[in-house]
Amino acid sequence: MIRCIRSRNRAAHAFAALALLTGALTSLPPTVAAQGIVREAPKDVRPGRLVVTAAPQITLDGKPDRLSPGARIRDLNNMLVLSAGITGQDIPVVYRRDAAGLVHEAWVLTPDEYRRLGGVDPSSAEGFKRLNELLALIFGARK
């Protein structure tokens, strides 16, 4: 019987803490509550055009490829996109591969952002540096 009383007390304390926390969050100044997530420029990525044919089968720049298990595709608002929801669409992205060589992460770009990355060759050291500079500008402008 004592065990039940303790669990009720814990539940009451948890409920009270939740109520206090909820009240505290609603009383935040609007500037604090309105701050969004800042999207960081990804490192060691490559630009490409992604088409999901039948998940996990994809094409990157017209060449057959595959998504890794648990692959993450992020849209312009840094929200996850399900691969089935973009099937058949030709989407400009920057992507990163996992250790097995499968596409594990992709960030959707606007057509204008992709055009800005179009002349960059990430295989050279100078091209890789320029790619990271452009990505920092692109993702910094989305705040």
C-alpha positions, 0 to 999 in steps of 0.5 A, a space after each residue: 500500500 505504501 508503494 501506491 502512495 509513493 507513486 501517486 505522490 510522484 505523479 502529483 509532483 510530475 504533474 505540478 512540475 509540468 504545470 510550472 514548466 508550461 506556465 514558464 514557457 508561455 510567459 517568455 518574452 515573444 522575442 525568445 519564444 520566436 527564435 528559430 533553429 539556425 541551420 548550420 552549413 553541412 561539412 564534407 558534402 557534395 551538390 547534386 540532383 536527387 530523384 527518389 525512384 522507389 525508396 531506397 532507390 534513387 538517382 543522383 545526377 542521373 546515376 543510380 544510387 541508394 539511400 542508407 537505412 535511416 537516411 535523412 532528407 531535410 527541406 528548406 526549413 530543416 524539417 525531415 522529408 519522407 522519401 516517399 513524399 518526394 518520389 519522382 521529383 528532381 530536387 537540387 540537394 547537397 548530400 553526404 554519404 555514410 561509411 558504406 558509400 550510401 547517401 545518408 543525409 541530404 539538404 534540399 536547396 532552392 534552384 537559385 542556391 543550386 545555381 550558385 553552387 554549380 561552378 564549384 568543383 568540390 574535388 579540389 582543395 580550393 573548390 572544397 573551400 569555395 563550396 563551404 564558403 557558399 554553403 555558409 552564405 546560403 544557410 546563413 541567409 535562411 535564418 
